[in-house]
Each structure stands twice: as structure tokens, then as C-alpha cells.
Amino acid sequence: MEQMHTIALEPSAAPYNKNEEEEKKSILREYRALLRGLKDRLKRGDKGLLRRAFEMSVEAHKDMRRKSGEPYIMHPLAVARIVVEEIGLGVTSSICALLHDTVEDTEITLEEISRDFNPQIAKIIDGLTKISNVVDLKADTTIQAENFRKILLTLADDPRVILIKLADRLHNMRTLDSMSREKQLKISSETTYIYSPLAHRLGLYEIKSEMEDLAMKYTQADIYEEIARGLKETKRDRTRYINEFIKPVKEELAANGFEFEIYGRPKAINSIWNKMRKKHVTFDEVYDLFAIRIILKSEPEHEKEDCWKVYSIVTNFYRPSTERLRDWISVPKGNGYEALHTTVMGPNGKWVEVQIRTARMNEIAEKGLAAHWKYKEGAANVPESKLDSFLKHLRDILNNPDTDTIDFIQDFKLDLFTEEIYIYTPKGDMRVLPKGATALDFAFDIHTELGMHCIGAKVNYRLVPLSHPLDSGDQVEVITSSKQTPSEDWLRFLITAKAKSRVKNYLKEDKRKIAEDGKKALKLKLDHLKAPMSQNNLNEFLSYYKKSSPLDLYYAIAVGDIDLKDLDNFALYGDKLQPPGRELKQEIKNISPEEEALKQKPGKGAELIIFGERSDRILYKLAQCCQPIPGDSVFGFVTSGEGLKIHRTDCPNAAQLLANYGHRIVKTKWAKNKEISFLAGVRIIGLDDVGVIQKITNVISGELKLNMRSMSIDSNDGIFEGTIMVYVHDREELNNFCNKLGALEGINKIERIENAEG
């Protein structure tokens, strides 16, 4: 049997048309379903509290509707059900979920909630209110990054806040159909940028997978539907194969007296797409579209032994790949995940992934953090887990007032998704670090002071430099010197958020001291020129010297990188300095290129038509990172100094831009214009046969009459691989070109290049 993920191929949401009576029935049905989910957890008095929270929420939201047209109360009810059924939280969290929007959107105050319920519930709702506007379209980058920081602070303080927020976000993603295209893109990008990595780090794999799949549905709709259709079409064959695979294993497990569940489960759509991209294969060539999962009912003291017995039974029938064995029972992952994973050769020469875990491990795998705490509460003297130490480490970094928020978010995201390695101290204590961590990262992980004064390390008794990358199983001894201080060079090879933030803070403090001299020198120069040290003049200097902050400017002056004699060439208009060569008109208006572009952004609901009647109003460029062409789904991004840049919505940088710089995004669409050509690239792989190059050039120049900019072909052992850069009018023409090449004999694979050069 196969347990399926939900695959959405449906068009936009159907229009909402329920009458008042039907609405009341729907609301009560949802509320009763919530009570059923909590049945085993209700203590005396809980039902009354829940009823009060439900009635308070109904009353507060009575005149509000969602974009879909349904009563707003359906949203808090849905969030509460996700919190209970999919995350496994209890009554307190359900009450908070029911009331999570009341303080922000209605007249209800935290004081009322504290009085009617208790201060703990009020505190959680306060946390939810503070992080509710993570994407504020008008907010600048720093404010949005600060919001992310708030999310992480609440996670370190009371993890229930972020778990309810994840449920809120999951329901918003499930109901995104009724939103505008602009909102769909922004919310999807923000989800992949911060919420799905958090769900992953907290062990909520089901939620993480669904969030990524739903985000992909809106940012890469064509690919999403193609893979979803492929999964649907191959379901019958897959089910037949799974039944054939599990039959002998099932019989043997039953004969050995195990209580168990065994089933096949398809991989998430986004996970399949990542494999296709990484390995440059088509959907039909992805061999592991599903995994076999075996879940045992086992006593805690026999769990490890039972899982290995099951592994032995599976590998008696099917030959395992030794490189693909993962033992997360002996050493669980940082988010608490425990299981045995192996890949075996199944019937018909197909590799099959098998996951073996107990019911307890399965609950932790699906409900993550919540299940982890549940088991922790039920046992005495449980040692601190990696999840606890992760939260402690997070609290430690976030409470440092000097942490640069934007940098921290970038570094922290890297920590969230990387694989882990296990390193040992000289005394044999184990530390968990992200894959690729260096000897210096290890030193900072032990203690900040150790990292600050580290001059080298001994790895397995061999002397190595600070930048030496560590492998799992290494034993590391840190060597220090009191004379050592951090240098900027360290940031090139450090990879952990903790180490980077500590070094950046130290360097910033050092830089700040030196910059003070530069600030004084600039003030003296401006006094001499009889010009004030105003924000306007500072902005002019930053733009002229291409510096990103006043600190960088003062520092460059202090160390002699900037000669203040240049200011003698500036012209003074009133109290405003104007750089040489600048037109007076722009100076008098006092608008930077970025502000000028933002000023010309289309109004709310309007779209900028690229290469159409409005395109002459804003300077635009096509982003080199994704090379958009007409027909691609795109958005505009207002840059500093380079006007508008057009990116594809599936650009590698899209999630970061849309999540962090909402105020600079411009809705864009293509005008129909067959006179302009765009550079696009394709990668091609095939059999190196006589005349293959001639066939390719015949298609380009003869059949399709396309202009080719370049072609490079490399041949090795009878296989050729190459790239072709051509000029096309739109995506349709590029697809036609790829189809024609694909039809040639000996051509195995063609794919569009994500980031073409030039």
C-alpha cells in the first residue's frame, strides 16, 4: 500500500457561496473536530476554557471575512486543528491558536486575555502578535530582518509561539489560491526563506515538505504540475512494485513476532525537483520516487536492538548499498530525528530507500519539537538533547546586542539546512557541527574565548591550520595564544552562525574605534568648506565613494583609502554639497537613483509592462543570475543605482529578494514584442557521433534561423557535453528550439541554463 502526499492539480479556488445557516454549521463542525482531536488531553475545566476562547474569537471576528469570502473564524479554527492534529500540542496552544489574531485585528487586549484565561496564554499571544507582520511590504530590510530575529527570540523563549506560527503559516499556504499573484509570490518566498527551514530544524518534516511543495506550486507552477501529474500517472505501477517489494519482508517480520506497519510513501514534489536539478535528470530518470517505511511497536529499552534486527531481515532479501546506510539511532540528528535509513537493490534492478523506526521515533519525526518535549516531560533525568543545546545557543547569540541582524539571518539559515558531522574533544566528548565546519568553527563551538585566541589545531594528533575542514569522527585539540586576535580573513572560511557573529562583532568594535578618527577628520574638512555634516551630505559621500554605511566611510577615511582633498571639487548649493559632474536638476530635487526608481513604481494593483508602452519610464536590466525571457513568470526588483532588474520567479535569488526586500518589488509582465531578442542558453548531452555538430547547427541556422552567439562542445569517452547560447524572442521559441534538438538522433538530454553568462 502507498500513503500519498496531497497533490494539488486543481485550478484557482471555486467561488464562495454559502448562506448564513450553512456557515454556522461549518463553523460548529470545525469546532467539534477540534474537540475530538483533544479528547484524550482534556482535563477538568478545559472544555469550558476552550468554549470561552471559541466564543470570544467568533465574536471578535464576526464582521470579518477572508479573501476567499468565508467567515474569518474558519482560519483560527483551522490553525487550532493543525496545532493539535499535525503538531501534537494541547489545550493551552489550542486556546492561543483560536485567539492568535484577536489582539492585532480586533478590540480585544492582552489584559482581557490575561484576566479571562491566564498570563501564560496572554504571553504566547503577545509573542504571536509581535511576529505577525514578518513581510511588511513597506518595511525596509532591517525591519524585516528584525522581525525574523523576533521569531527566533520567541523560539528560544517559548517554542509554542513558533509552533503555532508555523501552523498559521501552513494554513495560509493551503488557502493561497484566493490571494493576488503578488501576495502569492511574496508569501511563498517568505515561507521557503524562513519558515520551512525552521520547520526542518524543529523536526516537523511533514509540515516542512508541504510548505515547500505549496510554495513551489506558486513560484514554479509548470514544474510543480508536471511532477504532480507524473506521480499521479505512475501511481498504479508504483503501488504494484511496492506490494511486490514488501511482501516477503512483511511475512518474515510477522514470523519473528514483530508488531509493525509497513508501507510505501512517495517523496515530496519539491524533493523530487531538487533531485532532478542536482543530478540533471528528467522525472522518468529519478529512481527513488518513494521510500519504504517500517514502523515498529517496541519497548524503549529494546528499540535499538529491534531496529537492527529489522535491518537484518530486510538485507537478507535485498542487497544493501554500504555507502547509503545512515544510523541516526546511535547518534540522533540535531533536531531529535532518530531512524535507520538504508538503500537496497529491489526487484527489477531498482534501488529502494528503506526507513526503519519505532512508533516513538515516528512521532518525533512527524511532530518534532512538540513530541520531543512530550517524551522529555514523561521521563526523569533526561540528558540535555541537541535540540535543547541548539535553543540555548540561539538564545546566546540573539541576546548579544551587537549581532548584525541581516548577517545573522543569512548565517543562521545556512546552519538550519546543512548536514551534520560529529567531532570529538581530546577527552572524548562529542560536539555536533554543520558539514564543512573548520577547526576554528570547532574552537568557537567549545567557547568564544577559545575561538578568539585560536592559532591552530591538532586533528587526530596532526597539526593543521585554522581553516582545515573537519570530517565526522575527527578528534580535535585547539591550540591558543593570548596574543591572537580575530582577523577579517577568518570570515572567508568560517561557516557557523555563532563563530561568524562573534568575529563580526569583534571586527565591528575594532573598526568603530578606528572610524572615530575618520569621522573627526571629515567634520574638520566640512567645517573648512562651511558645509554641515547633514544626512543629505553624508548620503552624497556614500554614493560618490561607493560605501554602504557611514561606518565604512569613516573607516576608509581613517586608514587613508579616501583622500578628503576630493571634497574640494564638490559644489556647494546652500548647505548641500554636489559631486562633480552631477546635473544640477537632480541635485536640487535631492533624489537618489533608487528613490527615483521607487517613486516611479506603478501604483498598487498596477503592473509594469516590460518592453511596452511604460518601459521608458524606468531604467531596467535583465538579471544575469536567471536570464529571463518573454513568457517566463517574472518580477521587478529596484536596485541601488542600476534601476530596475527583472528576475524570474524561480530565480535562485528570488526567495531572498522577495522575503527581505518587499518594499522594492514591482509587479511586471511582458509586452508582446517580436522585434527584441534575448540571450538564452541550453546545456546539451549526447553520443559523440560523426556529424552531430552539423545536425545541431542545421537546426539553429537552417531550420529555425536563430542567431547563435556561441557554442562550446567537450567530448569524452564517446559522450559529448556542451552549451549553446542563442538569441530568442520568447520562451515559446526557446522551448521549440529545445524540442527540435531533442528530436535529433543521439541527443540524450537538453536543459535550459539557469544563469547564462553575458
N, C-alpha and C positions, 0 to 999 in steps of 0.2 A: 504493500500500500504506500501511497505517496501523500505526504502532507504538503499542501500547496501554500505559497505566499499569495496574498491578494494581488491580482494583476488587473490593473485598470486600463481598459481599452475604450471606455465609454467616451462619448463627446461631452461637451460642457453640460453642467448640471441642468436638469429639467426645471422649467419654471415652477415656482412655489405656488400652490393653490389649495390650501387647507382652510376650512372655515373655523370659527371660534371653538365650536364643540370638538372638532377633530383635534385642534391644537391642545385643548385641555387634556384630552385622552392621551395624546402623545407625551405630554409633559409628565403625567402621572405614571405612564408606562415606564418611562426612563427612570423616574424616582424609585419605583418598585424594583426595577432591575438593580439599581444601586444598593437597595436594602438587601436583596437576595445575595449580592456579592459580599456583603459584610456580615451575613447571617452568623457565621462561626466566631466573629470577633466582637459582637455586640455585648456589652456589659450593662448592668442595670443603669438606667438613666440615659444611656447613649442614644436610644431611639428618639427620645424627647429632644435632645440637643440637635440631632440631625434634622428632625422635623422643623425645629425653630430656624436652623440655618437655611433650610429649603424655602420656608415661607418668607424669611427675610429677603432672600435672593430674588424670589418671584416678585415680591412687592417692589423691591428696588429697581428691578429691570422691566417692570410691567409695560412701560411705554417704548421699550427699545426693541429694535429688530436687527437681525444680522443682514449682511449684504444679500444673502440668498432669499430673504423675505421671512424666514422662520423666526419665532419669538427668541429673544436673546438668551432666555433662561436655558434653552436647549444646549448652549455652549458650556456653562458651568456644570450642568448635569453630565455632559459627555466627558468633560475633564475629570470629574469626580470618579466616573466609571473606569476611565483609563488608569487613574491613580490606584484604584482598588484591584481591578481585574488584571491589568497588564504590568503594574509595577509592584503590587502586593502590599501597599500601605494600608493603614487602618482608619479608624473613626476620626481622629484629630485631623489627619490630612484630607479626608473627605469633606469635613466641615470647611476647611481652608479653601479647598477647590471650589466648593459651592459659592463661597464669598469672595473669591480671588479678585474679581473686577469691581466689587462694590465701592471700595474706598476711592478708587481712581475715577470711576464713571458715574457714581451716584452721590446722594447727600449723606450717606452713612459714614460715620467717623470711626477711627480706631478706638476711641474712648468707648463708644457704644458697643463695639465688638468685645472689647476687654471686659466691659460690665456684664454683657449678656452671656458671654461664654467664659473665657479666661485669658490672662495676659499672654500665655504661650501662643494661643491661636492668633491674638492680635499681632504678636511679634512676627509670626510667619507671614501673615497677610501684609504687614508693613514691608517685609523683605520682598514679597511678590510685587507690591506696588512700586517699589524703588527700581526694580529691573524690568518693568513692563514696557518701557519705550526704548528698547535697545536700538532699533532702527528708527531714528528720528530724521526724517528726510531733510530737515532744515539744519540739523546739528552738524557741527564741524567734526573732523576726525577725532580730535582729542576728547570731545564729549562722548562720542560713540565708544571709544576705547575705554573711557572711564566707566561707561555702563557695563562693558564686558567685565571690567575689574570688579564692579559691584556684584555681578553674578557670581564670580569666583569667591568673593569675600563671603557671600551668603552661603556658598557651598561649604566653605571651611567652618562657618559658624553653625548653621543648622541645615544639613543636607536635604531635609524635606522640602525646603524652599525651591531648590533647583529641580528636585524630582517632580514637584507639582508644575513648575515652569516648563519642564520637558513634556509633561502631559498636555499642557496648554498649547505648546507649540505643535505637538503631534496632531491635535485636533484641528488646529488652524491649517496645517498642511493637508489634512484629509478633506477640508472643505474649501480649498483654494480656488476651485472652479469658478465661484461666483465673484472673485476679485478681478480688478483690471489687470491687463497684461503687465503693466509697470510694477504693480504690487506683487504679482506672482513671481516676477524675476527677483525683486528685492528680498522678499521673504524667503524664497528658495535659496538664494545665495547666502543669506544670513544663516539659514539652517545648516547648510553644508560647511560654512565657515566656523561657526562656534558651537551650535547645539549638537550636531551629530558626533563631532569629536568628543564632546563632554559625555554624551550617552555611551560612547565606546569606552571612555576611561572609567565610567562608573559601572561597566559590565552589563549595560542594557542593550545587548546585541540585537534583539528583535526590533526594538524602537529605533536604534541606530540604522539598521538596514532599511526599515520602512521609510524613515526620514530621507535617506539618500535616494531611494527609489522614487519617492514622490517629488523630490527636488529635481531629479533628472527628467521626470515627466514634463516639467515646465521649462527647464533650461535646454534640454536636448530631446524634444518631443519625438522627432523622427526615429532616432536610435532607440529610444525607450519603447516605442510601439513596435519596431522591427523585432527587438529581442523578446518582448511580451508575446508577440504573435508566434515567434519561433518556439517559445516554451509551450504555448498552447497546442501548436501543431504537432510537437514531438511528445506530448504527454502520454499518449497511448503506448508508444514504443518504450518510453522510459519506464512506465509502470510495469510493463511486461518484463523488462530487463531487471528491475528492482526485485520483483517477485522471484525471478529465477535465481538472483544472487542470494537473497536472504533465506530461501527455503532450507538448504542444508544446515545453515548456521542456526536457524530457529529450532530445528529438530534437535540439534546437538545441545543447545543451551537448555532446552526443556528436559532432555535426558539427564543433564548434570544438575537438575533441581534448581535452576535459577528462576527467580521471578523477574520478568523483564518486559520491555516494549521494544520493538524494532521496526523501523520504517525508513523510507527514503524521503529526502527533503530537497526541493530544488534550491539552487543558490539564488541570492537576490539579484535583480536585474543590474543594479549598479556594479555589483561584484563581478558579474559576467562581462560587463562592458570594460571594466578595468583590466580583466584578463585579456580580452580581445585587443585592447590598446597596447598593453605591456608586451604581449607575445606576437603582436602584428598578425593575428589570425581572424578568420571570419567566425560567425556564430556556429556554423556547422563543424568548425575545427576545434571548438572548445570541448575537451573530453570530460571535464568534471562539472557538468551542469547540475549535478546533485551530489548529496553526501548521504551515507547510511548512518543512522544514529541508533545506538543501543543504549537504553536507559535501564539500569538495574535497581531493584529494591534491595538495599544492602545495609547491614548494621554499620554504624560509624567505624567501629574497630576493624571491620573486615573489608572496608571499601577498596583500599589499595590492592589487596590480595585478589579480590573478586574481579576487579577491572583487568588485572594482568592475566587472570585465568581466561576471561572472555577474549582478550587479545590472542592468547594461545590457541583458543578454539577457532577464531576467525582465520588465523595464519596457518592452521592445519589444512584448511580448504583452499586458501588463496595466498599466493606468494607475495610477501610484503617488500616494499622498497625501503631499504635500511636508511636511506638519506631522508626519507619523509616521515620518520617516526618523531612525534612530539610528546614528551612526558610532562604534562602540566599538573600531574597529581603529586609527584615528588616535589616539584618546585612550581607552585601556582603562579599565574600571571599577576602583574601589579594591581589589576582591578579585581582580584579574587577568583578569576576563572580557573576551574580545575577540569581536566579531562585527559584522556589518551587519544591522540589522533594518529592514524596510520594510513598509508595509501597502499592498496593491494591490487594485484593483477586479477581482474574478474573475468567472467566468461567472454568469449569473442575478442580476447586481447585488449580489453579496455581497463584503464586504471580507474580505481574507485576509492574515494576517501571514506574512511570509517571513523566515526567518533564514538568513544566509549565513555560513559559517565554514569554516576548514580543519580537517584532522584534528588538528593540534596544538592549535588553538583549542578544538576539540570536547572533547579530553581535559582541557584546563584547565577547561572549562565543567562537565564531569561530575565530575572528580576534584579540582578546586580546588587547594587548598594543596599537596597531595602532588605533583600534576603540575607545579605551578609550581616546586617545588624540584628535581624531576627534570630539567626543562629548564635550570634555573639551573646545576645541577652539571655538565651536559654542555657548557657554554659558558664561555669565558673573558671576563673584563672585562664582566660583565653589570651595567648600572647598577642602583642600588637601586630596586626597584619600589615601587608604592604599598602593596603588601601588607607589604613589609619596613618601610616607614616607619610603617604602622599598628601593627605589632607593637612597634616602637621607642617609639612614642607611648604605647602601652598600658603597656609596662614602666615608662616615665617616670612616669605617673600612679599606678600601683599601688604603686610603691616609695616614694611620699610617705606618711609615717606619719600625717599629719593628714587624709587623704582620708576623708570620711564614706562608709562602705561602702554603706549603703542608698541614699543620694542618688546615689552614683556608679553603682550598678547601673541606676537609673532613667534617668539621663542617658546612660549607655553604650548602653542598649537603643535609645534614640532615634537615636544615631549609627549603629547597626547597620543599620537598615532604610531610612533616608532616601535619596532620590535624591541624586546628586552634582552640584555646579556647579564650574566651572573659573575660577579668579581669577588675575590676573597682578600681579606686583610691578612697581614702576617700571622695574626692569632687564629685565623680560620673563620672569622665572622663573614657572612655573605652580604654583599650590597647589590642592589638591582639598579642597573643603569640602562639608558637607551642604547640601541645598537649604534656603533660608530663613536661612542664616547672615548675620550682620550685619558691619558694618565692624569692630566690636570683636572678634568671633569671629576675623576675619582677623588682627587685631593679635596676639591670643594664639597663633594658629597659627604665626606667624612666630617669636615669642619671648615668654615670660611677662612679662619686664620691660617689653617694648613695650606689651603689653596693660594692665599695671598703671598705666602713666603716659599712656595714650592719652586725648586730649581731643577728637579728631575725625579725619576723614579726607578725602582728596580722591579721589573716584571719577570716573574719566575727566576729570580736571582740575577737577571741580566740588566745592566744599566741602559736606560732608554731616555730619549728627550721628552719634554712636556707634551709634545704634540702626538706622541705614539698612540695609535688607535688600539683599544683593548679588545680581546676576544673572550667569549664566555669561558669561564674556568681559570682565567689568569689569576695569579696571586700577586698583589701589588704592595710594595713598600714605598712610601712617599719620602723624598729627601728634601729638606728645607734649609733655608739660610735666613738669618734675621735681616740681612742687607737686601734681600729680594723684594721688589715691588711690582705690581701688575703693569703690563705694557699693552698698548693698543693692538700689537701683533697677536696677542692671545685670542682676541675675538675672531681671528681667521679660522682657528681650529677648535675652539670650544663649541660644544653642541647643546649642553643642558641649560635650561632657563635659569636655574639657580646660579650656576657659575657665571653665565653671561651678565645677569643683572648685577651681581656683586662687582665684577670687573668694571662694567659701565658706570656704576655709582662711584667707584674709586676714581676712575679717569675723569668723570664729570667734575668731581670735587676738586681734583688737581687742576683741571682746565679752568674752573671757575676762579681759582686763586690767581692764575696767570692772566686770565681775561680782565681782571680788575685793572691791571696796568694799562691794557689796551683801551678800556673804557675811559680812563682818565686822560689818555693821550688824545682820544677822539674829542672829548669835551673841550680840551685846551685848543685844539685846532678849530673847532666850530666857534668858540668864543672869539678867536682871532679873525674868523670870517664874518663875525657878527650874525651868525645863524643859530637858531635854537636847536637843542638836541630833541626835536619832536619826533613823534611816531611816524609822521609823514616822511621826514628826512631819513630816519632810520630805515624805513621801507625802501627808499630810493637807493641807499647804500647796499642793502641786502640784495636788491635786484641787480645793481651795477657790478658788484663783486661776486655775484652768484653764490651767496651764502644762505643757508637755510634758517639760521636763527641768530639773534643778536650775540649770543654767547660765542658762536663760531666766528662772527665778525670781529668781536673784541679780541678773541684769542689770536686770530690771524694778524691783527694789528700789533699785538704784544710780541709775537715771535718774528715779526718783520716780513710776513708774506704779503702784507698790504702796505704800500707807501702812501702816507697821508698827503703827500705833495700833490697826488692826483686830484684832491678836492679843490685845488686852486683853479682847475679847469671847469668846475661846476658854475652855473649861472645862478644868481640869487634873485627870486621874484617875491617881493615882500619878505616873508620869513621862510619861503620854500626854496630848497635847492633843486636845481635841474641838471641832470647829467649832460655832458657834451653830446651834441648830435641829436638830441631829442626834439621833436617838433613841439613848439610852444602850445599848440592846441591841446595835445594830450596832457601836458603838464598842468595847464590851467584847470582842466577837467579833473586832474588828480585821480585817474582810474588806471589801475594796473591791467595788463593784458588779460589776466584771469578774471578780474571783476568785470571787464568789458564783455568777455565771452559769457559770463554768468548773467550779465544784465540783458544780453540778447537771447537768453534761453527762451524757448516757446513757453507760453502760459500753461497753467495746469490743464491737462486733458489734451493739449495740442501735441502734434508730432513734428519733428524736424524732418523735412524731406531732403534726403541726401541727393546731391546732384540734380536737384529740381529747382522750382522757382524761388525757394528761400535759401538755397545753399550759399548764395553770395554774401549772406549776412554774417556768417561765422567762418573763420578760418578752420578748415578741417584737414585731418590726415587719416590714412588708414593705418591701424595699429600693426606693427611688424610682428607682434607676438602671435597673431592668429590670421593675418591676411584675409579680411572679409571681402566677399564679392557679392554683387546683387543676387538676392534670393536667400542669402544667409539671414538668420534672425540676429539682429544687431541692436546695440545701444550706443549712445554717445557719452563720452567722458570728458569733462572740461579740465584740461591740464594747466599747469602754471607755465605760461609763456609760449606754449605750442598750440594754443587754440583748442579746437575740439578733435578728439581722436575717436575713431569708430572701431568698436570691438565686437566680435561675435559673442552671442550669449553663452556659448560653450567654450569660450577662450579660457586657457589655463589660469589667467589672472582675473576672470570675471567675478568669481565668488568674493575675492578680497576687495575689489573695487566697489562692487555693489553693496557689500556689507559695511565697509568702512567709510565710504565717501558718498553716501546717499544724496547729499546736497549738490553734488557735481554731475549727477546723471541726467542725461537728456534723452527723451523718447525719440527714436529715429526709425525711418523706413525708407526704402529705396524708391526712387522715381524710375519710371520706365524710360530707359535711355540707351539705345543700342549703339550710340556713337562712341562711348567711352569704353576702353578695355582695361582689364585689371590683371595683375600678375598673380598666377596661382601655380602651385607646384604639386606634382604627384610622385610617389615612390613606386617603383615597379620591380617585380622579381619574376624571373622565368628561367627557362632552359636556354643555355648558350648555344644557339644553333646558327648555322650559316644563313645569312640574310635577315636575321631577326631585327637588326638595327634599321635596315632598309624598309622592312614592313612597318615599323613604328613611324619612321619619317614620312612614309607614304600616307599614313592615316593623318598625321599632323598637317603636312603641307598640301598633299594632293586631295585627299577626301574631304577634310574639314576646313582646309585653308586657314589654319590658325597661325599666328606669328609665334615662333619659338624663340625664347631668349637664351636658353642654354639646355644642354643635355649632358649628363655625365654617367658613364656606364662602367662598372667594375666587374670583372669576371673571375670566378674562382671555382675550380673542380667541376666545370660543366654547368654552374649556376651563375646567372648574371644578376646584379642588383644595380639600380640606377635611379637618378632623379631627373625629372623633366620639368622645366619652368616654361609655361606658355601664357600668352595673353588671351583672356576670355572676356565675354561681355557679361555673363552671369552664371549662376550656379547650374542652371539647366544645361548650358553649353559645356561646362566642366564635367557634369555627370554623363553627358552624351560622349564626350572625349574618353572618359574612363571606361564606359561600356564598349566603345569601339575597340579600345586597346585590349580589354579583357576578352574580346571575341577572337583575338589573334591566337593562332596555334602556338603553344609553348609558353604563353604568358600565364603565370600561376596566381599572381596577386597584384592588385593596384590599390593604393590608398592615397588620400589627399594628405599633403604635408601640413602639419599643424602650424608651424612657424617657418615660412619660407623666408629666405634671406633676400634683401634688396628692396 
